[in-house]
Amino acid sequence: MSFARLVLRGLAHYRRTGFVVAIGLAVATSVIVGSLVIGDSIKGSIRRTALARLGVIFDAVTSPRFFRAQLADEAHVWGVVEPLLVLDGSARAQASDAVVADVSVIGVNDGFWRLFPGASLHSLSPRSAIINESLAGDAGVSEGGTLMVTVSQAGEVLADALFARRDREDTLTALRLTVEGVLPDDGVGGFTLDASAQMPRNVFLDRAWLAEQLGEQSGANALVVAPRPGPNGYPPLGEMHRTDVFGPTPVRHQPRLIGQAMTLEDYGLYLRTHGSRVSVFSDAVTLTDAQVEAAYEAATQFELESVPVSVYLADAIEVVGHPSRSIAYAVVADLWGKKGLPLLEGRPETGHQGVWLNEWALEDLGVDIGDRVDLRVRWRVSTPSGYEEREAVLPLGGMVAMRGLGADPGLVPEFEGITDATEIGDWDPTFPIDLSRITDRDEEYWDRYRAAPRAFVGPDLLQRMWQGDQGSGPWITSMMMHLPEGADAAAFTQDFAQALLAALKPEDAGMRF
C-alpha cells in the first residue's frame, strides 16, 4: 500500500475526529485574531484620546508650589509656553446637594485654546467657567447654569506641621460660577497631564481671576510647552506628533532654561538682613535638604560659614516644682551651628545640654545664674487626630545677654498670624492658644523684641519639636551667615542671592519635567 493511499484511508477512518479538530482550530484562530484586532483598536483609541486631550503640547512642567506666571515668558523655553493653575476641587449644581468629587480646576489664559487645533477660542470673564461633558453630566448642569466649585488651596507649609492652616475656611475656596459652555470630552475638554485613561471632570477658569480668588499673586503651578505654529498654523494632529515635522523636542534643555529665569520667589525663598547677619528663609517655614545644601554652597563662594538655625514656639517654659513660675508662648531656638559650636556670647564651648535663657526670661522665671533648677519645656505637635502636647525636662544652662543673637527677632521666620501681629493679643495662629495666659510683661517684651527667642537649646530638642513622632522631615528654619567685614548689606545680599540661585535647580522647588 502506497503512502498516499495510507494517508487517505486514515483521514477517512478518523474523519469525525478530524472535523472536530479543524473546527476547534478555526475557533481558536478566530479568537486570537479577534483579540489582537480588538487590542490594537483599544490601544489606538487610547492613543488617539491621549493625543487629542494634549493637543499640540509636547512638554509640561508641574510644581507642588506656586511660581510666577511670568516665568513662561522669561525662561525663553523652546516653543510656545502657557502658564496654568491646576488644582483639585469638587463641584455641584446650585440647586443640588449632590457633590462631584475629583474635579480638576484649571486656570488658563486665552492662548491655551490655541494649543488645540480646530478648537474654538474662548476668553473667559470673571465668575464664568467652561466645563466638559463628563462634569456636566455628573453635576446635572448645562450651559447657562450655575456651578458651585470648591477649590483646595495648595499650602506652602507642610500639611502636618504646627503652622499649617487646617480649618476648612483656610484651606478651601468656594466659587460661584456661571457655565459659559460645555466642551466635548474628546479634545480640549478632556485635557489632563495625568497619564490615567480615566476621563477627567474639568472646570476651566480665567487664570488671573482664579489666582486672585486664592490670594495667590504668583499665579501658576504648571507650564505647558508646544511647538511654534508654522505660517499656516498647526498641521493636523496626526502629523503634528511626528518628530520629523518639527524635530525632536529638546526636553533636556528645559530645566536649564527655566532655572536661569527663576528667582528666589519662584523657589519660595527670601533673604533677610538683621544686624550684621543675613539669613535665608522659606515661605514653607522650614528649608528642604536641597535648599540647605545650596545655602552652604553659596556661602562657600564668599568664604563664609552658613549656620543652620531652627526655632519653634513653646507653649510654656516653667520651673519644675513651681508651675506658677512660667512663661507662655516663648520662641525656642537652636544656635549651635554646623560644627556644634556655640554662637551665643557667654555660652560654654563644650556640650549643649540644658536650656539657656535670655536675661528677660531669667527674670520672668525668678531664677538666678547658678541656680540648680530644672525647666520643663512644653510644646505642641500636629497629628492627624489633632494637636497633642509634648514636653522635655532639662537643667538650666545659663544666661544669654540681651544683645546680638540673644535678642534678635530676625532669627524667626514669618509665622502667619503671629509675626505679623502688632501685639500678642492680636495673634491669630493656625492652632488654638489661650491669650488669658499673656501678661503685661509678655506684651512689653513683644513691643521691644517682637518674636526674638527667649530660650536656647540644642538641636536634638528642636528636631523632636519639628519632626514629632515620625523622627524625620525638615526642621531647619533658616541658614544664617555674618556679613563680610566692611561689606555693604544691600550689595552683598544681591550678590548672595545670585550665588544661591546658581546653586539651586528647578527640581529643588519640586518641579517635575
Secondary structure in CASP SS format (residue, H / E / C, confidence):
PFRMAT SS
TARGET T0000
AUTHOR 0000-0000-0000
METHOD secondary structure of the structure
MODEL  1
M C 1.00
S C 1.00
F H 1.00
A H 1.00
R H 1.00
L H 1.00
V H 1.00
L H 1.00
R H 1.00
G H 1.00
L H 1.00
A H 1.00
H H 1.00
Y C 1.00
R H 1.00
R H 1.00
T H 1.00
G H 1.00
F H 1.00
V H 1.00
V H 1.00
A H 1.00
I H 1.00
G H 1.00
L H 1.00
A H 1.00
V H 1.00
A H 1.00
T H 1.00
S H 1.00
V H 1.00
I H 1.00
V H 1.00
G H 1.00
S H 1.00
L H 1.00
V H 1.00
I H 1.00
G H 1.00
D H 1.00
S H 1.00
I H 1.00
K H 1.00
G H 1.00
S H 1.00
I H 1.00
R H 1.00
R H 1.00
T H 1.00
A H 1.00
L H 1.00
A H 1.00
R H 1.00
L H 1.00
G C 1.00
V C 1.00
I C 1.00
F C 1.00
D E 1.00
A E 1.00
V E 1.00
T E 1.00
S E 1.00
P E 1.00
R E 1.00
F E 1.00
F E 1.00
R E 1.00
A C 1.00
Q C 1.00
L H 1.00
A H 1.00
D H 1.00
E H 1.00
A C 1.00
H C 1.00
V C 1.00
W C 1.00
G C 1.00
V E 1.00
V E 1.00
E E 1.00
P E 1.00
L E 1.00
L E 1.00
V E 1.00
L E 1.00
D E 1.00
G E 1.00
S E 1.00
A E 1.00
R E 1.00
A E 1.00
Q C 1.00
A C 1.00
S C 1.00
D C 1.00
A C 1.00
V C 1.00
V E 1.00
A E 1.00
D E 1.00
V E 1.00
S E 1.00
V E 1.00
I E 1.00
G E 1.00
V E 1.00
N C 1.00
D H 1.00
G H 1.00
F H 1.00
W H 1.00
R H 1.00
L H 1.00
F C 1.00
P C 1.00
G C 1.00
A C 1.00
S C 1.00
L C 1.00
H C 1.00
S C 1.00
L C 1.00
S C 1.00
P C 1.00
R C 1.00
S E 1.00
A E 1.00
I E 1.00
I E 1.00
N E 1.00
E H 1.00
S H 1.00
L H 1.00
A H 1.00
G H 1.00
D H 1.00
A H 1.00
G C 1.00
V C 1.00
S C 1.00
E C 1.00
G C 1.00
G C 1.00
T E 1.00
L E 1.00
M E 1.00
V E 1.00
T E 1.00
V E 1.00
S E 1.00
Q C 1.00
A C 1.00
G C 1.00
E C 1.00
V C 1.00
L C 1.00
A C 1.00
D C 1.00
A C 1.00
L C 1.00
F C 1.00
A C 1.00
R C 1.00
R C 1.00
D C 1.00
R H 1.00
E H 1.00
D H 1.00
T H 1.00
L E 1.00
T E 1.00
A E 1.00
L E 1.00
R E 1.00
L E 1.00
T E 1.00
V E 1.00
E E 1.00
G E 1.00
V E 1.00
L E 1.00
P C 1.00
D C 1.00
D C 1.00
G C 1.00
V H 1.00
G H 1.00
G H 1.00
F C 1.00
T C 1.00
L C 1.00
D C 1.00
A C 1.00
S C 1.00
A C 1.00
Q C 1.00
M C 1.00
P C 1.00
R E 1.00
N E 1.00
V E 1.00
F E 1.00
L E 1.00
D E 1.00
R H 1.00
A H 1.00
W H 1.00
L H 1.00
A H 1.00
E H 1.00
Q H 1.00
L H 1.00
G C 1.00
E C 1.00
Q C 1.00
S C 1.00
G E 1.00
A E 1.00
N E 1.00
A E 1.00
L E 1.00
V E 1.00
V E 1.00
A E 1.00
P C 1.00
R C 1.00
P C 1.00
G E 1.00
P C 1.00
N C 1.00
G E 1.00
Y C 1.00
P C 1.00
P C 1.00
L H 1.00
G H 1.00
E H 1.00
M H 1.00
H C 1.00
R C 1.00
T H 1.00
D H 1.00
V H 1.00
F H 1.00
G C 1.00
P C 1.00
T C 1.00
P C 1.00
V H 1.00
R H 1.00
H H 1.00
Q H 1.00
P H 1.00
R H 1.00
L H 1.00
I H 1.00
G H 1.00
Q H 1.00
A H 1.00
M C 1.00
T C 1.00
L H 1.00
E H 1.00
D H 1.00
Y H 1.00
G C 1.00
L E 1.00
Y E 1.00
L E 1.00
R E 1.00
T E 1.00
H E 1.00
G C 1.00
S C 1.00
R E 1.00
V E 1.00
S E 1.00
V E 1.00
F E 1.00
S E 1.00
D C 1.00
A C 1.00
V C 1.00
T C 1.00
L C 1.00
T C 1.00
D H 1.00
A H 1.00
Q H 1.00
V H 1.00
E H 1.00
A H 1.00
A H 1.00
Y H 1.00
E H 1.00
A H 1.00
A H 1.00
T H 1.00
Q H 1.00
F C 1.00
E C 1.00
L C 1.00
E C 1.00
S C 1.00
V E 1.00
P E 1.00
V E 1.00
S E 1.00
V E 1.00
Y E 1.00
L E 1.00
A E 1.00
D E 1.00
A E 1.00
I E 1.00
E E 1.00
V E 1.00
V C 1.00
G C 1.00
H E 1.00
P E 1.00
S E 1.00
R E 1.00
S E 1.00
I E 1.00
A E 1.00
Y E 1.00
A E 1.00
V E 1.00
V E 1.00
A E 1.00
D E 1.00
L C 1.00
W C 1.00
G C 1.00
K C 1.00
K C 1.00
G C 1.00
L C 1.00
P C 1.00
L C 1.00
L C 1.00
E C 1.00
G C 1.00
R C 1.00
P C 1.00
E C 1.00
T C 1.00
G C 1.00
H C 1.00
Q C 1.00
G C 1.00
V E 1.00
W E 1.00
L E 1.00
N E 1.00
E H 1.00
W H 1.00
A H 1.00
L H 1.00
E H 1.00
D H 1.00
L H 1.00
G C 1.00
V C 1.00
D C 1.00
I C 1.00
G C 1.00
D C 1.00
R C 1.00
V C 1.00
D E 1.00
L E 1.00
R E 1.00
V E 1.00
R E 1.00
W E 1.00
R E 1.00
V E 1.00
S E 1.00
T E 1.00
P C 1.00
S C 1.00
G E 1.00
Y E 1.00
E E 1.00
E E 1.00
R E 1.00
E E 1.00
A E 1.00
V E 1.00
L E 1.00
P E 1.00
L E 1.00
G E 1.00
G E 1.00
M E 1.00
V E 1.00
A C 1.00
M C 1.00
R C 1.00
G H 1.00
L H 1.00
G H 1.00
A H 1.00
D C 1.00
P H 1.00
G H 1.00
L H 1.00
V C 1.00
P C 1.00
E C 1.00
F C 1.00
E C 1.00
G C 1.00
I C 1.00
T C 1.00
D C 1.00
A C 1.00
T C 1.00
E C 1.00
I H 1.00
G H 1.00
D H 1.00
W C 1.00
D C 1.00
P C 1.00
T C 1.00
F C 1.00
P C 1.00
I C 1.00
D C 1.00
L H 1.00
S H 1.00
R H 1.00
I C 1.00
T C 1.00
D H 1.00
R H 1.00
D H 1.00
E H 1.00
E H 1.00
Y H 1.00
W H 1.00
D H 1.00
R H 1.00
Y H 1.00
R C 1.00
A C 1.00
A C 1.00
P C 1.00
R C 1.00
A E 1.00
F E 1.00
V E 1.00
G C 1.00
P H 1.00
D H 1.00
L H 1.00
L H 1.00
Q H 1.00
R H 1.00
M H 1.00
W H 1.00
Q H 1.00
G C 1.00
D C 1.00
Q C 1.00
G C 1.00
S C 1.00
G C 1.00
P C 1.00
W C 1.00
I C 1.00
T C 1.00
S E 1.00
M E 1.00
M E 1.00
M E 1.00
H E 1.00
L C 1.00
P C 1.00
E C 1.00
G C 1.00
A C 1.00
D C 1.00
A H 1.00
A H 1.00
A H 1.00
F H 1.00
T H 1.00
Q H 1.00
D H 1.00
F H 1.00
A H 1.00
Q H 1.00
A H 1.00
L H 1.00
L H 1.00
A H 1.00
A H 1.00
L C 1.00
K C 1.00
P H 1.00
E H 1.00
D H 1.00
A H 1.00
G C 1.00
M C 1.00
R E 1.00
F C 1.00
END
